[in-house]
Amino acid sequence: MDRVKDLLKDNIRKYGMAIALVLIMGLFQVLTDGILLKPLNITNLILQNSYILILAIGMLLVIITGNVDLSVGSVVALIGAISAHMMINMNMGVVPVILISLLIGALVGAWHGFWIAYVKIPAFIVTLSGMLIFRGLTLVILKGQTLAPFEESYRVLSSGFIKDIFGGTGPHITTLAIGILFSLIYVYFELRDRKNKKKYGFAVPSKNILIGKIAVIIISVNLLTYSLAVYKGAPNVLILLALLVLIYSFIANKTVGGRYIYAIGGNEKAARLSGIKTDMVLFWVYVNMGLLTALAGIVFTGRLNAAMPRAGTGFELDAIAACYIGGASASGGVGTIIGAIVGGLVMGILNNGMSILGIGIDWQQAIKGLVLLVAVAFDAYTKAKANK
């Protein structure tokens, strides 16, 4: 029991919010009379929150460095406007439109990164400026009007579903197979990670705790894939999100670049003195943020099937909140990709659950703000307790 307490204490940010997510899901499942976890609503939850989760992945790396990006909502709108202009007004193909949009997103990130990393203007000021600049450019491109519709192939990523290669008229077999395959891969990596830690003398949880953790993950994943399978199968954007989580978790935890990002957030001066090119790392963090923002813009615009002047309003707050609720530290140096995803899901389930219950947008905003405040206060409390 003492080892369990120590394990929870050492991982309180991660496990605490995961437990909170389960409790929130259970609460709204009861309050909505079972509507929350119906297959149709689970699919809607994924589609409705996909772009915020994509933004949260990029925002997490920015926050780990001790900075922030307030422009992402405006950049999402800008990418939508540019995509619509190229596709609808210029009759360009889907592939060139997507590639150019991603390139523009990277250039926007490079613009921010240059001023922040090399000119040393605070990120808050640079990205606040970007918020105004790119919202203004969106209005210029769209001339205050909505552009629609997009080609169906453009919308496949945001609204489409994977094909069932096994055919049949029952549950989506390919989606079920993906769940089983993911479970096997997860078990392999968990056991390998435990073996490596024991090899080098690191503390590891007991076998019972490990078995319990694996069982919870496997059951959760396969319940999710079964719910999706009995509807239309896994959405394309869910596969995209899974790939992004795997890629960025690997980058953050297993690469030199990822360690540099955490080092900068922990103590930028010490990182620079240790030989890390902090300016270059920070520059590329913002380039990555711009690229993921463009991807989120493509997903969001495709789901709406329209480019609108006010699109993306408030997205930056949702992405930042997802990171903080998921355990990222407001002072930098702490946070995980999985934590950001959990935080985004907490926000998404709150939105969805309150909407099903008929709670007005005014109260929804107030409740989300309170949740964010509690999450940051929890971070401050645990950090102060650890420093004693």
N, C-alpha and C positions, 0 to 999 in steps of 0.2 A: 504493500500500500504506500509506503514511503517513496518507493521508486516511481510509482504512478504520480504521486503529488509533485515530485521533483521534475518529472517529464512535463507535466502540465504547466508547472511554474516556468520552466525554461522555454516553453513554446506557447505562452499564454496568448500572444497576439494572434498566432495562426489558429490554434485550436479553439480559443474563445470565440472568435467570430464565426468559425465553422459551426460550432454548437448553436450560436445565436441564429445563424441561417436556418438550421433545422427547426429550431423553436418557432421562428417567424413563419416558416412554411407550415408547420403543424397548426399554429394559431389561425392563419388565414384559411387553411383547409377546413377547419371546423366552422369558422365564421361564414365562409362562403358556401357551406353545405356541400363540400366536395368538388366545387367547380374549379378551384385553383389547380389541382393536379390531374384534371381530365386531359387526355391526350391532345385535344385541340388547343386547350389553353397553354399546355406546356410548349407546344410548337409556337404559339403566338408569343410566349415569353422569350423564347430564343430569338425569334425574328425581330421583336420589338427592341431588344436590348443589345443586339449584336454589334451595332456601331459604337455604342457606349463602351462595351467590353474591349473592342479594338482600340479605342482611344485610351482606355485605362491602362492597357499594356504599354503603350508608348509613354503615357504620362507618368507611370510608375518610375521608369528609368530617369525621367527628368526630375521627379521629386526626390529620388535617391541621391542625386547630386546636390540636393538642397535648393533647387530652383522650382520654377513653375511655368506653365504655358497657358496664358489666358486667351490665346487667339484661335484655339482649335475649332470652336463653333463657327467663327467667321470663315475659317479656311474650308470647313466642310461645305458651307454655302457657296464659297467661291469655286470649289471643285465641281459642285453640281452645276453651277452656272456655266462654267467653261465646257463641261461635258455636253450640256444641253445645246449650247451654241454651236459646238463642233458637229454634233450629230444631227440636230434638227435644222439649223440654218446653213451649215456648210456641207451636209450630206456625207460626212466622214464615216468610215467603218467603225465597228465596235472595238476591235483590237487596237487600232491607232488611237482612238479616243481614250481608252483605258491607260495605255502606255504613256501618252502625253500628260494625262491627268496625274499619274503617279510621279512623273518627272517634275511637274509643276509643284506638287506637294513637297518633294525633296528640295527643290530650289527655295521654296518658302521657308523650310526648316534651315537651310543654309543661310538665308538672309537673317533669321533670328540668331542663329549660332554665331555668325560673324560679329554682330554687335555685342552679344553677351560674352563670348569667349575671348575675343581679341580686342574689342574697344572697351570692354569692362563696364558696359552699361547694365544696371540691374535687370534681371530677367523680367521682373514685374513690369517695369517701364517699357521694355522692348516689346513684350508680347501684348501689353495693353495697347501700345501703338499699333501693333499688327492687327489686333482685334478691330480697330477703327479703320485702318487702311483697307483690309481685305473685305470688310463688310461694305465699305464704300465702293470698292471695285466690283463687288457682286451686284450692287444696285446699278452701276454704270452698264455692266454687261447685259443685265436683264431688263434695264430701263423701267424698273419698277413692276414688271409683269412676270407672270408664271409661264415657263416654257414646258410643253408636254405634247405628246407622250414620247417615251424612249422605245427603242427597238426591243423586242422580246429577249433577244440574246444578251442585251446589256443587263436585263433584270434577272437573269438566271442565277447569278451569284447571290443576290439578296433574297429572292423569293422562290427559287427552284428547290427541288428535292433530288437526292441521288437516285439513280435507277436501280431497280431490283434485278440484278444479273441472273438470279435464280428463277425469276418469273413467279407464277402462282397467283392465286386470288385471295389468299389469307394474309397473315401478317407479313410485313416487309422483311424477307429473309436476310437480305444484305445488311440491313440495319442491325438485326440480331447478331449476325456474324461479326460485325464491327465491334459490338459490345463485348463479345466473347474474346475476340482477338486482342482488344485493348486490355482486358482483364489479365490474359496470359502474359502480355508484355509488361504490364504493371508489376505482376508478381515476380517476374524474372529480375526486373531492375531493383525492386525492393530487397530481394534476397542477395543480389550482387552487391548492393550498397551496404547491407549489413555485414556481409563477408569482408568487404574491403575495410570497413571501420574497425572490425575486430582484429584484422590483420595488423593494422597500424596502432592498435591500443586505444582507440576511441571508445567512449562509453556508448552502449547500445541498449535499447529497451529490451525487456524480457521477451521470451518467445510468445507468452500469452498475450502481451500487449501488441506485439507485431501481428499475431494471428487475428486479433480483434480488429486492428486497423485495416488489414488487408480484406477481411470479411466485409467490413462496413463499406469500403470503397467498391469492391466487386458487386455487392448487392445494389448499391446506389446506381452504379453505372448501368447494370443490366436492367434494373427497373426503368431507368430513363430510356434506354434503347428499346425496351419492350413497349413503353408508352408511345414512343415515336413510331414504332413498327406497326402498331394497330391503327395508326392514322394514315400518314402518307410516306412514312420513312424519315430518315435523317435529313434535315435541310442542308443545302450546300454550304450555307454560311456557318453551320455548326462544325463541319469538317474543316473549313478555313480557320475557325477559332481554335480548334483542337491543334492544328498544325502550328499556329502562331504561339499558343501556350507552350508547346513542346520546344519549339525553336528558341523562344526568348527565355524560357526556363534554363535551357542548356547554355545559352549565351551568358545569362546572369550568374549561373552557379558553377559552370565548368570551364569558362574561358578566361584568359588573361584580361581581355577587354572588360568583361563583367566585373572582375575583381577591381579593376581600375575605377569603374563607376562607383562601386561601394566605397572605395578608398577616398575618392574625392568628396563624397557625402559625409564620410566620417571626419575627415580633417583635410581640407584642400591644401593648406600650406604644407603639412607633413607629407602629403602625397607628392606635391611638386618637389620637395626637397629629397624625396626618395627616388627621383628620376622619372616619375610619370609625367608625360606631356599633357598636363591637365587641360590646357586650352584646346588642344586637338580633340581630346576625349569629349569635352563638353560640346564642341562644335558638332561632332558626329552624333551625339545624343539628340541634338535638335534636328539634324537632318533626318534621323530615324523617326522622330516625332512627326515631322512634316510628311514623311512617306506614309506612315500609318494613318495620319489624319486624312490624306488623300484617299487611302483605301476605305476608310470609314465613310468619306464623302460619297464614294462610288456606291457603297452598300446602301447608304441612307437614301440617296437620290433614286437608286433603282427600286427600292421598296416603295417610295412615294410615287414613282413613275412621273416625277415632275421636278423641275428646279424652281425654287421660290426665293424671293428676296430675303425673307426672314427665316429661312431654314437654318437649323443648327443653333438657334438661340438657347443659351443655357447649357449647351453640351459640355463646355469647359468645366462648369461647376459640377455636373454629374460625374465626369471623369475624375476630377480631383477628389470629390467625395468618395468615389469608389476606392481610390487608393488609400485614403486615410482610414476609412471604415475597415478596409482589408488589412490594416496593420502597419502601413507605411508611417514613418516618423515625419512630423512636420519640420524637423531640423535636419533631415537627410540621413543617409547612411543605413537605413533600415527599411525593409519591405521585400515582398516576394510577388512573383507573377500570379501564382495561385491565389495569394491573398487579395490582390487587386480584382481578380475574377470573382472571388467570393463577395467582396465588397460591392461590386457591380450587380451581382445577383441579389444581394440584400436590397439595394435600391430598386431594382427591377421588380422584385416580388412585392415590396411595399407599394410601388406605383400600381401594379396590376391588381393586387388584393384590394387596395382602397378604391380603385375604380369599379371593381365588381360589386363592392359594398355600396357604391353610390356616394362616396365621400367626395366633396367638392375639391377643386384644384387648389383653393385657398388653404384648406386644412392639410391637403397633401404636402404642399410646400412647407408649411409650418412643422409638420411631423418629420419630414426629411431633414430639415434644418436642425431639429432637436437631436435626431439620430446622429448626424455629423458631429454636433457639439459633444455628445456623450462619447463618441468614438475617440475624438481628439483628447478629451479629458482623461479617458481611460489610458491612452498612450502616455500622457504626462504623468499620471499616477504610477503606472508600472515602471516608467523610467526613473522617477524619483525614488521609488522603493528599491530598485535595483542598485542605485548609487549609494544607498545607506550602508 
